[in-house]
């Protein structure tokens, strides 16, 4: 990761002119999670998209959300807890909310597997999941993410990204997270990508992701 900071967080995030790269990643992921939940609730409210398209989109969302929260719990927040001892109460609350998120996500994952022409149960589960996850994201953005610059160096962020990519490779993660990222954050990501990765993102990875989006109608 370069020393470059990334300007302008998404709408509704903390007001600042520059962002630590670790903060920018968090905001970008949160924006993608909110986008996906809105799309799923909308798609499950109609019959415009085939069941297979909704299920395929849901499965990618579930993978990304699970990976994000598991990686935070296993690698990111323990290091913050170690370095910033006064964060214990907030991180304990954060961990407890992750458990609530898991419960709501598991309910949705079970329902979306059984659409069978009746989308009401899956949509209700998606609405509940959106409520639980959105509350958690808001708490995290208000109370935990502001401490990321204090807890982590740019080398830490680069190490986190490398570890994360072992299970969530750039070909999968980048198009998902960048599709709806605010332009300054998307530009910040692109600026540190090798040229071949930028080319693959533009020519192959993003079109493949866009096809999943378009299939929802």
C-alpha positions as semicolon CSV with decimal commas, in nm:
position;residue;x (nm);y (nm);z (nm)
1;X;0,000;0,000;0,000
2;X;0,136;0,339;-0,090
3;X;0,142;0,641;0,137
4;X;-0,141;0,792;-0,062
5;X;-0,452;0,887;0,132
6;X;-0,792;0,856;-0,028
7;X;-1,023;1,155;-0,035
8;X;-1,387;1,186;0,065
9;X;-1,564;0,904;0,246
10;X;-1,902;0,785;0,121
11;X;-2,209;0,993;0,197
12;X;-2,305;0,952;0,560
13;X;-1,954;0,856;0,673
14;X;-1,733;1,068;0,893
15;X;-1,663;1,408;0,744
16;X;-1,297;1,445;0,656
17;X;-1,089;1,550;0,360
18;X;-0,858;1,248;0,354
19;X;-0,886;0,890;0,465
20;X;-0,636;0,642;0,599
21;X;-0,635;0,352;0,347
22;X;-0,762;0,113;0,613
23;X;-1,059;0,342;0,675
24;X;-1,123;0,372;0,302
25;X;-1,139;-0,007;0,267
26;X;-1,387;-0,030;0,552
27;X;-1,613;0,238;0,405
28;X;-1,597;0,078;0,060
29;X;-1,690;-0,266;0,197
30;X;-1,972;-0,123;0,405
31;X;-2,109;0,062;0,102
32;X;-2,106;-0,261;-0,100
33;X;-2,281;-0,451;0,180
34;X;-2,556;-0,188;0,203
35;X;-2,592;-0,187;-0,177
36;X;-2,630;-0,564;-0,189
37;X;-2,885;-0,576;0,090
38;X;-3,096;-0,312;-0,085
39;X;-3,074;-0,502;-0,413
40;X;-3,173;-0,829;-0,251
41;X;-3,470;-0,679;-0,069
42;X;-3,581;-0,515;-0,395
43;X;-3,532;-0,826;-0,608
44;X;-3,717;-1,045;-0,361
45;X;-4,009;-0,804;-0,371
46;X;-4,075;-0,876;-0,739
47;X;-4,063;-1,170;-0,976
48;X;-3,866;-0,987;-1,245
49;X;-3,540;-1,170;-1,176
50;X;-3,516;-1,549;-1,211
51;X;-3,475;-1,740;-0,887
52;X;-3,132;-1,857;-1,001
53;X;-3,014;-1,499;-1,053
54;X;-3,131;-1,392;-0,707
55;X;-2,973;-1,697;-0,546
56;X;-2,644;-1,643;-0,730
57;X;-2,629;-1,280;-0,621
58;X;-2,723;-1,373;-0,266
59;X;-2,450;-1,635;-0,248
60;X;-2,183;-1,384;-0,351
61;X;-2,311;-1,132;-0,097
62;X;-2,312;-1,396;0,176
63;X;-1,956;-1,497;0,091
64;X;-1,830;-1,138;0,098
65;X;-2,005;-1,049;0,423
66;X;-1,889;-1,367;0,595
67;X;-1,533;-1,316;0,477
68;X;-1,530;-0,954;0,588
69;X;-1,657;-1,015;0,940
70;X;-1,457;-1,333;0,995
71;X;-1,140;-1,160;0,884
72;X;-1,211;-0,866;1,115
73;X;-1,272;-1,096;1,411
74;X;-0,968;-1,314;1,343
75;X;-0,708;-1,061;1,231
76;X;-0,807;-0,695;1,253
77;X;-0,988;-0,630;1,578
78;X;-0,764;-0,853;1,796
79;X;-0,464;-0,646;1,689
80;X;-0,653;-0,324;1,763
81;X;-0,745;-0,463;2,105
82;X;-0,378;-0,544;2,170
83;X;-0,254;-0,202;2,067
84;X;-0,533;0,015;2,207
85;X;-0,626;-0,125;2,545
86;X;-0,896;0,135;2,609
87;X;-1,098;-0,007;2,317
88;X;-1,202;-0,320;2,507
89;X;-1,566;-0,224;2,572
90;X;-1,628;-0,106;2,217
91;X;-1,464;-0,413;2,066
92;X;-1,661;-0,642;2,297
93;X;-1,982;-0,476;2,176
94;X;-1,860;-0,507;1,818
95;X;-1,798;-0,879;1,863
96;X;-2,142;-0,930;2,018
97;X;-2,303;-0,750;1,726
98;X;-2,119;-0,977;1,486
99;X;-2,296;-1,268;1,656
100;X;-2,631;-1,095;1,598
101;X;-2,534;-1,038;1,235
102;X;-2,447;-1,406;1,192
103;X;-2,787;-1,512;1,326
104;X;-2,978;-1,282;1,090
105;X;-2,760;-1,380;0,795
106;X;-2,810;-1,751;0,862
107;X;-3,186;-1,701;0,864
108;X;-3,168;-1,524;0,529
109;X;-2,931;-1,783;0,381
110;X;-3,173;-2,060;0,472
111;X;-3,478;-1,883;0,327
112;X;-3,317;-1,777;0,001
113;X;-3,238;-2,140;-0,079
114;X;-3,612;-2,214;-0,102
115;X;-3,775;-1,948;-0,318
116;X;-4,002;-2,184;-0,514
117;X;-4,216;-1,901;-0,646
118;X;-4,287;-1,762;-0,298
119;X;-4,035;-1,494;-0,213
120;X;-4,212;-1,346;0,088
121;X;-4,025;-1,547;0,357
122;X;-3,687;-1,472;0,197
123;X;-3,773;-1,106;0,159
124;X;-3,881;-1,081;0,523
125;X;-3,553;-1,242;0,627
126;X;-3,362;-1,001;0,401
127;X;-3,538;-0,702;0,555
128;X;-3,455;-0,824;0,905
129;X;-3,095;-0,891;0,805
130;X;-3,067;-0,541;0,660
131;X;-3,190;-0,392;0,987
132;X;-2,943;-0,588;1,199
133;X;-2,644;-0,543;0,969
134;X;-2,713;-0,173;0,906
135;X;-2,724;-0,101;1,279
136;X;-2,394;-0,281;1,327
137;X;-2,227;-0,098;1,039
138;X;-2,343;0,236;1,176
139;X;-2,205;0,155;1,521
140;X;-1,876;0,038;1,376
141;X;-1,838;0,349;1,161
142;X;-1,917;0,579;1,452
143;X;-1,720;0,412;1,731
144;X;-1,454;0,173;1,601
145;X;-1,335;0,270;1,252
146;X;-1,222;0,619;1,364
147;X;-0,948;0,443;1,566
148;X;-0,809;0,257;1,263
149;X;-0,546;0,525;1,182
150;X;-0,424;0,515;1,542
151;X;-0,408;0,136;1,554
152;X;-0,269;0,041;1,213
153;X;0,017;0,152;0,994
154;X;0,009;0,142;0,615
155;X;0,223;-0,172;0,637
156;X;-0,046;-0,328;0,856
157;X;-0,311;-0,246;0,596
158;X;-0,099;-0,396;0,319
159;X;-0,054;-0,713;0,526
160;X;-0,426;-0,735;0,595
161;X;-0,501;-0,702;0,225
162;X;-0,252;-0,973;0,134
163;X;-0,393;-1,210;0,395
164;X;-0,750;-1,136;0,291
165;X;-0,666;-1,204;-0,074
166;X;-0,567;-1,561;0,010
167;X;-0,936;-1,648;0,052
168;X;-1,096;-1,359;-0,138
169;X;-0,880;-1,299;-0,447
170;X;-0,874;-0,965;-0,630
171;X;-1,066;-1,114;-0,923
172;X;-1,358;-1,167;-0,685
173;X;-1,321;-0,888;-0,431
174;X;-1,232;-0,587;-0,644
175;X;-1,529;-0,582;-0,882
176;X;-1,765;-0,646;-0,592
177;X;-1,631;-0,369;-0,373
178;X;-1,559;-0,111;-0,643
179;X;-1,883;-0,122;-0,840
180;X;-2,054;0,130;-0,614
181;X;-1,753;0,286;-0,440
182;X;-1,745;0,667;-0,449
183;X;-1,509;0,785;-0,726
184;X;-1,231;0,910;-0,494
185;X;-1,215;0,574;-0,315
186;X;-1,232;0,379;-0,640
187;X;-0,951;0,596;-0,776
188;X;-0,748;0,535;-0,461
189;X;-0,780;0,160;-0,506
190;X;-0,690;0,181;-0,874
191;X;-0,385;0,396;-0,805
192;X;-0,212;0,119;-0,610
193;X;-0,304;-0,170;-0,841
194;X;-0,044;-0,305;-1,083
195;X;-0,124;-0,224;-1,444
196;X;-0,212;-0,587;-1,537
197;X;-0,457;-0,603;-1,245
198;X;-0,616;-0,274;-1,350
199;X;-0,653;-0,412;-1,703
200;X;-0,807;-0,738;-1,583
201;X;-1,046;-0,545;-1,360
202;X;-1,163;-0,330;-1,652
203;X;-1,172;-0,596;-1,923
204;X;-1,280;-0,912;-1,740
205;X;-1,362;-0,895;-1,371
206;X;-1,596;-0,596;-1,372
207;X;-1,797;-0,714;-1,675
208;X;-1,843;-1,055;-1,511
209;X;-1,970;-0,890;-1,194
210;X;-2,193;-0,654;-1,392
211;X;-2,355;-0,954;-1,557
212;X;-2,463;-1,078;-1,211
213;X;-2,610;-0,736;-1,139
214;X;-2,787;-0,714;-1,475
215;X;-2,941;-1,058;-1,425
216;X;-3,144;-0,916;-1,136
217;X;-3,329;-0,697;-1,386
